[in-house]
Amino acid sequence: MNKKTQLIEACLEHVNKRISSYKDEIETIKDAIENNDKSSDEADDPGNGKLLNDLEKNSLYLNDAYKMMDTLKLINPKLSHDYVALGSLVTTNTTNFFMAISLGKVDIDGTSYFVISKSSPIGEQLLHKTTGDSISFNHTSYSITDIK
């Protein structure tokens, strides 16, 4: 299995866990709202305001997780570009990047990769660069040595 496939699988595992967690949380909140409604008088504030706010937040998080899943589905691990694009494995003089979703550091076979979104600050700088190009981010200079 190639590195891109392994990185995509790590991303999918992370996103699937998030989706499952948000779905569970939404169900818990819905149950709490239902139980509050049944056990309260009209004069009492059942506290549903905070629960509804939590429900809305978790629904937004779930939607974001689904968007991440959609982004991952666009990546073909067998495809390679001459420039940095979605799905690119970018090797620099100091760091390895995988252009996919905002996930952070992932270790594969003893090598660290920073899984980043193309809309992240460093992702925006790397996007469309080619081998030999350099960027500067957070007072660090990155020189692209390879793109797969």
VOZA-901067 format. One record per atom (N, C-alpha, C): z, y, x; residue in one letter. Coordinates in steps of 0.001 Angstrom, whole numbers, padded with zeros to 6 digits, always signed. Layout:
<rs>
ZYXa
...
</rs>
This chain:
<rs>
+000000-001174+000848m
+000000+000000+000000m
+000000+001244+000899m
-000904+002196+000610n
-000973+003369+001471n
+000132+004379+001143n
+000307+005347+002029k
+001400+006333+001893k
+001290+007127+000601k
+000066+007540+000250k
-000105+008321-000977k
+000359+007527-002194k
-000012+006267-002257t
+000386+005420-003379t
+001900+005283-003425t
+002522+005099-002273q
+003980+004993-002217q
+004643+006295-002667q
+004086+007426-002252l
+004645+008711-002645l
+004468+008952-004148l
+003315+008591-004680i
+003083+008728-006120i
+004075+007856-006885i
+004303+006644-006413e
+005264+005762-007085e
+006681+006343-007044e
+007057+006946-005921a
+008374+007585-005824a
+008464+008748-006819a
+007393+009513-006938c
+007353+010619-007901c
+007444+010106-009332c
+006682+009067-009640l
+006696+008494-010991l
+008078+007968-011351l
+008733+007315-010403e
+010075+006797-010639e
+011031+007946-010965e
+010946+009020-010198h
+011800+010189-010417h
+011535+010796-011801h
+010276+010995-012137v
+009927+011622-013418v
+010319+010717-014585v
+010097+009424-014456n
+010491+008500-015535n
+012003+008520-015772n
+012780+008624-014686k
+014239+008716-014829k
+014613+010003-015562k
+013950+011108-015201r
+014224+012385-015870r
+013882+012305-017354r
+012736+011743-017673i
+012323+011622-019072i
+013336+010798-019855i
+013739+009684-019304s
+014712+008818-019958s
+016041+009547-020163s
+016487+010255-019132s
+017750+010981-019203s
+017699+012079-020266s
+016621+012838-020300y
+016499+013908-021306y
+016416+013339-022714y
+015694+012235-022883k
+015614+011606-024209k
+016994+011142-024671k
+017746+010519-023756d
+019101+010066-024092d
+019986+011249-024470d
+019903+012321-023699e
+020720+013510-023965e
+020354+014130-025322e
+019068+014190-025620i
+018617+014732-026905i
+019163+013904-028063i
+019124+012593-027930e
+019666+011725-028989e
+021165+011931-029157e
+021878+012061-028038t
+023325+012300-028094t
+023617+013612-028811t
+022859+014648-028484i
+023060+015950-029126i
+022738+015881-030612i
+021651+015212-030966k
+021287+015072-032386k
+022391+014345-033157k
+022943+013295-032562d
+024055+012569-033200d
+025268+013480-033379d
+025569+014280-032351a
+026720+015188-032433a
+026514+016236-033523a
+025301+016753-033639i
+024998+017736-034689i
+025172+017103-036058i
+024644+015890-036211e
+024750+015180-037492e
+026209+014915-037846e
+026997+014489-036864n
+028418+014218-037112n
+029185+015498-037420n
+028835+016599-036754n
+029466+017889-037041n
+029179+018329-038473n
+027947+018151-038906d
+027559+018568-040254d
+028326+017784-041315d
+028538+016507-041059k
+029215+015645-042042k
+030709+015945-042124k
+031305+016348-041009s
+032763+016449-040962s
+033298+017869-041145s
+032432+018847-041401s
+032930+020212-041470s
+032807+020794-042874s
+033683+021737-043163d
+033609+022488-044415d
+032637+023639-044216d
+032229+024234-045319e
+031342+025395-045249e
+032011+026546-044505e
+033312+026699-044645a
+034029+027815-044034a
+034219+027631-042534a
+034173+026395-042069d
+034366+026119-040646d
+033052+026275-039885d
+033164+026748-038647d
+031987+026780-037772d
+031930+025430-037069d
+030941+024617-037386p
+030891+023279-036792p
+030552+023267-035309p
+030254+024425-034715g
+029920+024436-033288g
+028504+024001-033022g
+027696+023998-034056n
+026316+023550-033879n
+025465+024521-033068n
+025892+025781-032991g
+025115+026759-032223g
+024915+026329-030786g
+025995+025930-030124k
+025897+025483-028732k
+025093+024187-028649k
+025319+023286-029600l
+024576+022023-029602l
+023075+022266-029785l
+022727+023191-030692l
+021315+023500-030913l
+020693+024134-029666l
+021474+024978-028988n
+021006+025574-027738n
+020776+024483-026684n
+021717+023551-026571d
+021571+022426-025629d
+020366+021560-025992d
+020156+021362-027290l
+019015+020574-027755l
+017714+021253-027334l
+017641+022559-027523e
+016438+023305-027154e
+016191+023241-025646e
+017247+023422-024853k
+017107+023359-023397k
+016604+021990-022945k
+017221+020931-023484n
+016810+019579-023088n
+015389+019267-023541n
+014990+019810-024677s
+013617+019623-025146s
+012630+020291-024189s
+012991+021479-023685l
+012136+022161-022705l
+012064+021369-021401l
+013223+020845-020963y
+013238+020037-019739y
+012379+018780-019905y
+012470+018170-021079l
+011665+016973-021348l
+010182+017322-021311l
+009821+018446-021899n
+008437+018888-021891n
+007950+019122-020457n
+008794+019739-019619d
+008448+019948-018209d
+008245+018613-017487d
+009083+017646-017792a
+008955+016323-017163a
+007643+015656-017577a
+007261+015825-018832y
+005971+015279-019284y
+004807+015982-018572y
+004937+017277-018324k
+003899+018004-017588k
+003791+017474-016160k
+004938+017161-015551m
+004930+016574-014205m
+004196+015231-014225m
+004467+014438-015258m
+003806+013139-015393m
+002291+013330-015510m
+001885+014311-016310d
+000453+014600-016460d
-000173+014996-015125d
+000548+015790-014335t
+000050+016195-013015t
-000115+014983-012114t
+000869+014087-012133l
+000790+012891-011282l
-000390+012003-011668l
-000711+011961-012954k
-001835+011141-013424k
-003180+011663-012920k
-003216+012936-012521l
-004454+013528-012010l
-004742+013148-010558l
-003744+012595-009880i
-003887+012302-008452i
-004493+010921-008243i
-005583+010884-007492n
-006210+009630-007095n
-005826+009378-005641n
-004983+008356-005386p
-004507+008132-004014p
-005620+007756-003031p
-006773+007353-003531k
-007881+006967-002655k
-008763+008160-002289k
-008571+009277-002989l
-009392+010456-002767l
-008841+011284-001615l
-009738+011803-000789s
-009353+012632+000345s
-010228+013879+000353s
-009650+015007+000749h
-010388+016262+000815h
-010387+016796+002248h
-011302+017736+002519d
-011318+018428+003809d
-010371+019616+003794d
-009805+019907+002637y
-008908+021044+002451y
-007714+020573+001621y
-006635+021349+001626v
-005433+020974+000895v
-005665+021187-000599v
-005427+020122-001375a
-005588+020138-002823a
-004510+019244-003431a
-004460+019203-004751l
-003529+018304-005429l
-003767+016886-004932l
-002700+016221-004491g
-002809+014856-003987g
-002995+014759-002483g
-003080+015899-001807s
-003266+015881-000346s
-001968+015528+000375s
-002121+014727+001393l
-001043+014419+002326l
-001316+015293+003547l
-000453+016273+003763v
-000686+017288+004789v
+000295+017084+005943v
-000251+016885+007135t
+000568+016752+008331t
+000485+018070+009094t
+001648+018612+009429t
+001688+019827+010243t
+002386+019515+011553t
+002485+020518+012397n
+003128+020329+013695n
+004609+019977+013558n
+005218+020254+012412t
+006654+019989+012257t
+007018+019153+011032t
+006193+019191+009983t
+006592+018617+008705t
+005410+017940+008019t
+005721+016916+007227n
+004712+016264+006391n
+004914+016711+004948n
+003823+017107+004284f
+003881+017533+002895f
+002982+016650+002046f
+003396+016438+000796f
+002546+015776-000187f
+002436+016715-001372f
+001218+017144-001670m
+000973+018125-002719m
+000890+017402-004059m
+001972+017498-004835a
+002020+016799-006126a
+002880+017588-007122a
+004175+017301-007137i
+005127+017973-008022i
+006301+018452-007169i
+007102+019323-007705s
+008288+019771-006969s
+009356+018683-007032s
+009503+017960-005959l
+010460+016856-005919l
+011418+016982-004750l
+010916+017442-003620g
+011758+017544-002435g
+011455+016439-001444g
+012440+016133-000625k
+012266+015178+000474k
+012271+013737-000021k
+011263+012986+000441v
+011156+011555+000143v
+010893+010842+001467v
+011646+009784+001730d
+011454+009004+002952d
+010685+007734+002632d
+009590+007520+003383i
+008764+006321+003242i
+008614+005707+004629i
+009049+004479+004777d
+008928+003754+006052d
+009437+004573+007241d
+010585+005242+007058g
+011195+005981+008145g
+010590+007349+008418g
+009626+007762+007621t
+009010+009079+007790t
+009351+009933+006571t
+009714+011187+006821s
+010054+012103+005735s
+008829+012887+005284s
+008713+013042+003974y
+007652+013827+003352y
+008305+014786+002375y
+007824+016016+002346f
+008303+016965+001359f
+007275+017019+000244f
+007668+016531-000921v
+006784+016507-002074v
+006910+017861-002752v
+005802+018595-002757i
+005813+019965-003264i
+004742+020159-004330i
+004958+021155-005152s
+003990+021538-006167s
+003022+022552-005574s
+001787+022539-006067k
+000828+023536-005567k
+001191+024936-006042k
+002080+025041-007031s
+002501+026362-007502s
+003819+026821-006864s
+004381+025992-005963s
+005576+026414-005225s
+005149+027448-004182s
+006082+028256-003678p
+005693+029267-002677p
+004976+028687-001457p
+005466+027589-000906i
+004792+027008+000257i
+003505+026286-000165i
+003525+025697-001362g
+002329+025035-001877g
+001177+026006-002061g
+001503+027208-002582e
+000470+028232-002754e
-000132+028643-001413e
+000695+028682-000372q
+000185+029050+000954q
-000682+027943+001554q
-000305+026692+001318l
-001059+025566+001882l
-002365+025290+001141l
-002389+025583-000145l
-003543+025262-000990l
-004838+025835-000393l
-005838+024994-000313h
-007189+025323+000171h
-007279+025526+001684h
-006184+025315+002419k
-006236+025416+003885k
-006909+024160+004438k
-007390+024260+005680t
-008054+023133+006326t
-007343+022808+007640t
-007717+021695+008236t
-007140+021297+009521t
-007362+022414+010538t
-006305+022750+011253g
-006360+023821+012243g
-005810+025135+011721g
-005736+025303+010393d
-005168+026524+009808d
-003654+026522+009990d
-003084+027717+009963s
-001637+027873+010077s
-001125+028756+008950s
+000128+028513+008573i
+000817+029379+007618i
+002201+029678+008176i
+002823+030708+007649s
+004191+031031+008015s
+005008+031073+006738s
+006113+030340+006741f
+006964+030274+005559f
+008418+030217+006002f
+009247+031101+005455n
+010673+031162+005808n
+010881+031195+007321n
+010148+032054+007985h
+010266+032272+009432h
+009896+031035+010255h
+009143+030112+009649t
+008672+028936+010372t
+007154+028912+010294t
+006522+028635+011410s
+005068+028535+011454s
+004664+027068+011354s
+003724+026799+010461y
+003219+025437+010267y
+001732+025425+010610y
+001347+024553+011506s
-000056+024388+011868s
-000528+023037+011328s
-001568+023060+010511i
-002058+021832+009882i
-002821+020999+010902i
-002352+019776+011123t
-002985+018892+012093t
-003826+017801+011431t
-003528+017496+010145d
-004293+016454+009457d
-004129+016608+007946d
-005192+016275+007227i
-005173+016273+005761i
-005795+014956+005294i
-005069+014244+004436k
-005599+012977+003888k
-005587+013062+002384k
</rs>
